[in-house]
Amino acid sequence: MDDTAIIRRRVRSNFTTLNNELIRDQRISWKALGILVFVLSLPDNWKLRLSHLSKEKEVGSGRDATRAGLRELEQAGYLCIQRERGECGKFVRTSWLVTDRPGDFDVDPPGSDFPNTVDPSSGKS
């Protein structure tokens, strides 16, 4: 007998509502979806940091795994990380833009400045 039971409880506080399109987006992995759901559950004024996100879950979510999930979210349009440099060229501010609907950003995402490990090039001929 192949029966499935999905049990849901009604919650009235401390919950996040998500569109099923986001949950079923085939372009992102379970890892990226988990990161996105976690980030969307945070308060609007939360200061996001890679180091904080990578420590949130114990199993299989080290810095590199978290970075890979964030890269997926950037490529799918759910995340845009903007870094501003000061007069001396040092980073002075980082803004994380996160959405539950890809394409919401009016900015041209500059990328996350994460190293490209898929096709690294040294710039030498």
Contact map, one row per residue, 1 for C-alpha under 8 A:
11100000000000000000000000000000000000000000000000000000000000000000000000000000000000000000000000000000000000000000000000000
11110000000000000000000000000000000000000000000000000000000000000000000000000000000000000000000000000000000000000000000000000
11111000000000000000000000000000000000000000000000000000000000000000000000000000000000000000000000000000000000000000000000000
01111100000000000000000000000000000000000000000000000000000000000000000000000000000000000000000000000000000000000000000000000
00111110000000000000000000000000000000000000000000000000000000000000000000000000000000000000000000000000000000000000000000000
00011111000000000000000000000000000000000000000000000000000000000000000000000000000000000000000000000000000000000000000000000
00001111100000000000000000000000000000000000000000000000000000000000000000000000000000000000000000000000000000000000000000000
00000111110000000000000000000000000000000000000000000000000000000000000000000000000000000000000000000000000000000000000000000
00000011111000000000000000000000000000000000000000000000000000000000000000000000000000000000000000000000000000000000000000000
00000001111100000000000000000000000000000000000000000000000000000000000000000000000000000000000000000000000000000000000000000
00000000111111100000000000000000000000000000000000000000000000000000000000000000000000000000000000000000000000000000000000000
00000000011111100000000000000000000000000000000000000000000000000000000000000000000000000000000000000000000000000000000000000
00000000001111100000000000000000000000000000000000000000000000000000000000000000000000000000000000000000000000000000000000000
00000000001111110000000000000000000000000000000000000000000000000000000000000000000000000000000000000000000000000000000000000
00000000001111111000000000000000000000001000000000000000000000000000000000000000000000000000000000000000000000000000000000000
00000000000001111100000000000000000000011000000000000000000000000000000000000000000000000000000000000000000000000000000000000
00000000000000111110000000000000000000000000000000000000000000000000000000000000000000000000000000000000000000000000000000000
00000000000000011111011000000000000000000000000000000000000000000000000000000000000000000000000000010000000000000000000000000
00000000000000001111111000000000000000000000000000000000000000000000000000000000000000000000000000010000000000000000000000000
00000000000000000111111100000000000000000000000000000000000000000000000000000000000000000000000000000000000000000000000000000
00000000000000000011111110000000000000000000000000000000000000000000000000000000000000000000000000000000000000000000000000000
00000000000000000111111110000000000000000000000000000000000000000000000000000000000000000000000000011000000000000000000000000
00000000000000000111111110000000100000000000000000000000000000000000000000000000000000000000000000000000000000000000000000000
00000000000000000001111111000000000000000000000000000000000000000000000000000000000000000000000000000000000000000000000000000
00000000000000000000111111110000000000000000000000000000000000000000000000000000000000000000000000000000000000000000000000000
00000000000000000000000111111000000000000000000000000000000000000000000000000000000000000000000000000000000000000000000000000
00000000000000000000000011111000000000000000000000000000000000000000000000010000000000000000000000000000000000000000000000000
00000000000000000000000011111111100000000000000000000000000000000000000110010000000000000000000000000000000000000000000000000
00000000000000000000000001111111100000000000000000000000000000000000100100000000000000000000000000000000000000000000000000000
00000000000000000000000000011111110000000000000000000000000000000000000000000000000000000000000000000000000000000000000000000
00000000000000000000000000011111111000000000000000000000000000000000100000000000000000000000000000000000000000000000000000000
00000000000000000000000000011111111100000000000000000000000000000000110110000000000000000000000000000000000000000000000000000
00000000000000000000001000011111111110000000000000000000000000000000000000000000000000000000000000000000000000000000000000000
00000000000000000000000000000111111111000000000000000000000000000000000000000000000000000000000000000000000000000000000000000
00000000000000000000000000000011111111100000000000001000000000000100110000000000000000000000000000000000000000000000000000000
00000000000000000000000000000001111111110000000000000000000000000000000010000100000000000000000000000000000000000000000000000
00000000000000000000000000000000111111111000000000000000000000000000000000000000000000000000000000000000000000000000000000000
00000000000000000000000000000000011111111100000000000000000000000000000000000000000000000000000000000000000000000000000000000
00000000000000000000000000000000001111111100000000000000000000000000000000000000000000000000000001000000000000000000000000000
00000000000000010000000000000000000111111110000000000000000000000000000000000000000000000000000001110000000000000000000000000
00000000000000110000000000000000000011111110000000000000000000000000000000000000000000000000000000000000000000000000000000000
00000000000000000000000000000000000001111111010000000000000000000000000000000000000000000000000000000000000000000000000000000
00000000000000000000000000000000000000011111110000000000000000000000000000000000000000000000000000000000000000000000000000000
00000000000000000000000000000000000000000111110000000000000000000000000000000000000000000000000000000000000000000000000000000
00000000000000000000000000000000000000000011111000000000000000000000000000000000000000000000000000000000000000000000000000000
00000000000000000000000000000000000000000111111100000000000000000000000000000000000000000000000000000000000000000000000000000
00000000000000000000000000000000000000000000111110000000000000000000000000000000000000000000000000000000000000000000000000000
00000000000000000000000000000000000000000000011111011000000000000000000000000000000000000000000100000000000000000000000000000
00000000000000000000000000000000000000000000001111111000000000000000000000000000000000000000000000000000000000000000000000000
00000000000000000000000000000000000000000000000111111100000000100110000000000000000000000000000000000000000000000000000000000
00000000000000000000000000000000000000000000000011111110000000100000000000000000000000000000000000000000000000000000000000000
00000000000000000000000000000000000000000000000111111111000000000000000000000000000000000000000000000000000000000000000000000
00000000000000000000000000000000001000000000000111111111100000000100000000000000000000000000000000000000000000000000000000000
00000000000000000000000000000000000000000000000001111111100011101100000000000000000000000000000000000000000000000000000000000
00000000000000000000000000000000000000000000000000111111110011100000000000000000000000000000000000000000000000000000000000000
00000000000000000000000000000000000000000000000000011111110000000000000000000000000000000000000000000000000000000000000000000
00000000000000000000000000000000000000000000000000001111111110000000000000000000000000000000000000000000000000000000000000000
00000000000000000000000000000000000000000000000000000011111111000000000000000000000000000000000000000000000000000000000000000
00000000000000000000000000000000000000000000000000000000111110000000000000000000000000000000000000000000000000000000000000000
00000000000000000000000000000000000000000000000000000000111111001000000000000000000000000000000000000000000000000000000000000
00000000000000000000000000000000000000000000000000000110111111111100000000000000000000000000000000000000000000000000000000000
00000000000000000000000000000000000000000000000000000110010111111100000000000000000000000000000000000000000000000000000000000
00000000000000000000000000000000000000000000000001100110000011111110000000000000000000000000000000000000000000000000000000000
00000000000000000000000000000000000000000000000000000000000011111111000000000000000000000000000000000000000000000000000000000
00000000000000000000000000000000000000000000000000000100000111111111100000000000000000000000000000000000000000000000000000000
00000000000000000000000000000000001000000000000001001100000011111111110000000000000000000000000000000000000000000000000000000
00000000000000000000000000000000000000000000000001000000000000111111111000000000000000000000000000000000000000000100000000000
00000000000000000000000000000000000000000000000000000000000000011111111100000000000000000000000000000000000000000000000000000
00000000000000000000000000001011001000000000000000000000000000001111111110000000000000000000000000000000000000000000000000000
00000000000000000000000000000001001000000000000000000000000000000111111111000010000000000000000000000000000000000000000000000
00000000000000000000000000000000000000000000000000000000000000000011111111100000000000000000000000000000000000010100000000000
00000000000000000000000000011001000000000000000000000000000000000001111111110000000000000000000000000000000000000000000000000
00000000000000000000000000010001000100000000000000000000000000000000111111111110000000000000000000000000000000000000000000000
00000000000000000000000000000000000000000000000000000000000000000000011111111111000000000000000000000000000000110000000000000
00000000000000000000000000000000000000000000000000000000000000000000001111111110000000000000000000000000000000000000000000000
00000000000000000000000000110000000000000000000000000000000000000000000111111110000000000000000000000100000000000000000000000
00000000000000000000000000000000000000000000000000000000000000000000000011111111000000000000000000001110000000000000000000000
00000000000000000000000000000000000100000000000000000000000000000000000011111111000000000000000001111110000000000000000000000
00000000000000000000000000000000000000000000000000000000000000000000010011111111100000000000000111100000000000000000000000000
00000000000000000000000000000000000000000000000000000000000000000000000001001111110000000000000111000000100011110000000000000
00000000000000000000000000000000000000000000000000000000000000000000000000000011111000000000011110000000000011110000000000000
00000000000000000000000000000000000000000000000000000000000000000000000000000001111100000000011110000000000011110000000000000
00000000000000000000000000000000000000000000000000000000000000000000000000000000111110000011111000000000000000000000000000000
00000000000000000000000000000000000000000000000000000000000000000000000000000000011111000011110000000000000000000000000000000
00000000000000000000000000000000000000000000000000000000000000000000000000000000001111111111100000000000000000000000000000000
00000000000000000000000000000000000000000000000000000000000000000000000000000000000111111111000000000000000000000000000000000
00000000000000000000000000000000000000000000000000000000000000000000000000000000000011111100000000000000000000000000000000000
00000000000000000000000000000000000000000000000000000000000000000000000000000000000011111100000000000000000000000000000000000
00000000000000000000000000000000000000000000000000000000000000000000000000000000000011111110000000000000000000000000000000000
00000000000000000000000000000000000000000000000000000000000000000000000000000000000011111111000000000000000000000000000000000
00000000000000000000000000000000000000000000000000000000000000000000000000000000001111001111110000000000000000000000000000000
00000000000000000000000000000000000000000000000000000000000000000000000000000000001111000111110000000000000000000000000000000
00000000000000000000000000000000000000000000000000000000000000000000000000000000001110000011111000000000000000000000000000000
00000000000000000000000000000000000000000000000000000000000000000000000000000000111100000011111100000000000000000000000000000
00000000000000000000000000000000000000000000000000000000000000000000000000000000111000000000111110000000000000000000000000000
00000000000000000000000000000000000000000000000100000000000000000000000000000011110000000000011111000000000000000000000000000
00000000000000000000000000000000000000000000000000000000000000000000000000000011110000000000001111100000100000000000000000000
00000000000000000000000000000000000000110000000000000000000000000000000000000111000000000000000111110000000000000000000000000
00000000000000000000000000000000000000010000000000000000000000000000000000000110000000000000000011111101000000000000000000000
00000000000000000110010000000000000000010000000000000000000000000000000000000100000000000000000001111100000000000000000000000
00000000000000000000010000000000000000000000000000000000000000000000000000001100000000000000000000111111000000000000000000000
00000000000000000000000000000000000000000000000000000000000000000000000000011100000000000000000000111111100000000000000000000
00000000000000000000000000000000000000000000000000000000000000000000000000001100000000000000000000001111100000000000000000000
00000000000000000000000000000000000000000000000000000000000000000000000000000000000000000000000000101111110000000000000000000
00000000000000000000000000000000000000000000000000000000000000000000000000000001000000000000000010000111111100000000000000000
00000000000000000000000000000000000000000000000000000000000000000000000000000000000000000000000000000001111100000000000000000
00000000000000000000000000000000000000000000000000000000000000000000000000000000000000000000000000000000111110000000000000000
00000000000000000000000000000000000000000000000000000000000000000000000000000000000000000000000000000000111111000000000000000
00000000000000000000000000000000000000000000000000000000000000000000000000000001110000000000000000000000001111100000000000000
00000000000000000000000000000000000000000000000000000000000000000000000000000001110000000000000000000000000111110000000000000
00000000000000000000000000000000000000000000000000000000000000000000000001000001110000000000000000000000000011111100000000000
00000000000000000000000000000000000000000000000000000000000000000000001001000001110000000000000000000000000001111100000000000
00000000000000000000000000000000000000000000000000000000000000000000000000000000000000000000000000000000000000111110000000000
00000000000000000000000000000000000000000000000000000000000000000010001000000000000000000000000000000000000000111111000000000
00000000000000000000000000000000000000000000000000000000000000000000000000000000000000000000000000000000000000001111100100000
00000000000000000000000000000000000000000000000000000000000000000000000000000000000000000000000000000000000000000111111100000
00000000000000000000000000000000000000000000000000000000000000000000000000000000000000000000000000000000000000000011111100000
00000000000000000000000000000000000000000000000000000000000000000000000000000000000000000000000000000000000000000001111100000
00000000000000000000000000000000000000000000000000000000000000000000000000000000000000000000000000000000000000000001111110000
00000000000000000000000000000000000000000000000000000000000000000000000000000000000000000000000000000000000000000011111111000
00000000000000000000000000000000000000000000000000000000000000000000000000000000000000000000000000000000000000000000001111110
00000000000000000000000000000000000000000000000000000000000000000000000000000000000000000000000000000000000000000000000111110
00000000000000000000000000000000000000000000000000000000000000000000000000000000000000000000000000000000000000000000000011111
00000000000000000000000000000000000000000000000000000000000000000000000000000000000000000000000000000000000000000000000011111
00000000000000000000000000000000000000000000000000000000000000000000000000000000000000000000000000000000000000000000000000111
